[in-house]
Amino acid sequence: MVNSRDKGARFERLICTLINKHLIEEDEKPAKRNLDQTREGGCDIIFKKFAIECKFYQKGKNNWAQEQWWEQACKSAGTEYIPVLIYKYNTKPIRIVIPVHAIDPKQPVNNEVHLHCEVKALCNDFKSIIKNADDIL
């Protein structure tokens, strides 16, 4: 039997590794897991201006994010951070939910208007999204 807590922690470590490998500039703080989140609340990973919530499940309805996951990400982000939800179902690609204003800073800050897509679809845009984050909040 798979321990869901261990499975979630492995997924969080994978996401941190991917962020640190592809998005960290020299002398920047690496992304790391929020080990106090179970006790104190908050998101799974903090990276720059982003509060990242990670979910890894065996299966789900239409392989789509559950609305409560996005609500949790937004609550954890508060007004200090931009919420991001990264999720995966077994045998499916990693997907991301991110507010549209994080991609297009001309859009008003509104977490209810968000984009769902495969992480690969945003890979080329991540560096510009990170640079825009300072102008959003």
N, C-alpha and C positions, 0 to 999 in steps of 0.2 A: 504494500500500500504506500502511495506517495504522500509524504508529509507536505501539506499545502504551504505551511510557513517556510519550509526549506526551499520549496519550488519558487515561491515569491522572492525570497532573498537571493536566490541564484539569478533570477531575472533582473532584479535591481542591480546586482553586481555586473551583469552583462551590459546593461544600459550605461552604467558609470564607465565601464571599460570602453564602450563605443564612443561616448562623449569625449572622454579623455584622449582617446586615440585620434579622433578626427576633428575636434572642435577647440581644443585647448591651445592657446598661444603660449609662447615661452614666458615664464615667470608668472603665469596665472594660477589661481587656486583650482585644483582639480575638482571635478564633481565627485561627491561621495554620498554614501547612504546616510540617512538620518536615523541613527540607531536608537534614538530616544523617542521616535515617533509612536511606538506602541504604548509607551507609558505617558508621554506628554502630548501626543497628538501631532498634527502637522503632516507634511507630505513625505514621500519616500526619499526624494533626492532634491537638494538645492543646487542649482547651477546658475551662477550669475544672478540675473533677475527672474529666473524661472523656478517655479515650484512644480516638481514633476511627481505625478502619481503613477505608479506602475501596477499593472494587473496582468496575471498570467493564469488562464483558465483552460480546462480541458476542452470545453465546448460552450457555445452560447447561441442564442437565437440569431440566426442569419449572420453569425460571426461579427456582430456589430457591438459597439461599446454600450454598456448599460448606462442609462441616464444618471443613476445614482453615483456612478464613478466620476462623471464630469462634475456633478454637484460637490462631491468630496474634494476633487482637485481645486475647484473654485473656492471652496471654504478654506482649504489649507493655504491657498495662495494669499487670501485676504486682499488688502490693497497694496501690499509691499511688493508682490511678485506677480508674474504672468503665469496663469495656470497652464499646465501641459499634462495630458493624459497619454501614456504610452501603454498599449495593451497587446496581448497576443493570446490566441487560442492554439492548442496543439495542431501541428501540421499546417498552420496558416502563417502568412507573413506578419511581421510586427507592424502595427498601425499606430497612428498618432491623432490626437485631437488637440487643436491649438486655436486660440481665438484669432479671428480674421485680422484684428488690429495689430497682432504680433507680426503678421506677414505684410500688411499694408498699413503703415503708420498714419496714412491720411484718413483711415476709417476711425470712427469714434470708438473709444474704449467701451466695449460691451462684450462680456464673456458669453452672453447667450447666442451671439453670432460666431459660430466656430466651424472649423474645417475638419473633416475626417478624411484621412488618406493613409496610404502605406508610407512608412518612414522613407523608403527609397524615393518616393515622389518628391519629397522635400529636401533630400540630401544636398543638392546643389544650392539651395536657398538658405540653408541653416546659418552660414556665416553672416549673411546680410540680415537675417532675422535677429541674430544675437546682437549685431551692431545697432539695430533699430530699437532694441529693448530699452536702452537707456533714455531714448527720447519719448517712450510711451508713458512711463510711470513718473 
